[in-house]
């Protein structure tokens, strides 16, 4: 539990039982929770108060979670709000729909509670970092990504995938190279392979997180791995990563995982 004001979380869930379970888990972490049973009442709540995070069920009555997120992103007051999409499906198309709508992360409801709480904690950490986007409003800038992977073949593959999607990408093969580049250049996101020789992805995440905290550097950290299990995910998120992506799904998910410039703060 952290000192100071509690983070505020909005839960949008039409099942009273599941909403109560989520509320109890979140409040045990010391966070303040408001529950809305549908998207319409959640939008009304956002008109009065903007929380630090919204957890949104994909399947809602009348308005699904992806449409709710699109409306949130259209409003200047709420477009910078972090959103975690929840669904009872593990299907990849649900994940793509959630990310495409503007959600920051996706977690199946069947996920281990520890993983869910770690994802929530990672998203809440982002609210303590100043918003990205120092350029003038309306100015377009290509996102710069640093990809770290010791496999030359895979590094070439993922770099090409991300460049095709319009990103500027720099690829390096070791954690030490990544630290050298991050010390000299600015990036919006660092994608880190979990398993690497000499310096592991977890250690690199710890060092990168320390750099951005000590020097107010504004970049995201994403763990990339072929091993999709709870232990790896927990280690990566606890080391400071903002998200965890399996190599089997990166071509779709990473395209939506780079930082989104937050909206200017508008008084309520």
Secondary structure, DSSP 8 states (H G I E B T S, - for coil): --SSS--EEEEE-S-HHHHHHHHHHHHHTT-EEEEESSHHHHHHHHHH---SEEEEESS-SSS-HHHHHHHHHHSTTTTT-EEEEEES---HHHHHHHHHTT-SEEEETTS-HHHHHHHHHHHHHHTTS--S--S-TT-----EEEEE-S-HHHHHHHHHHHHHTT-EEEEESSHHHHHHHHHHS--SEEEEESS-SSS-HHHHHHHHHHHHHHHT---EEEEEES---HHHHHHHHHTT-SEEEETTTHHHHHHHHS----------
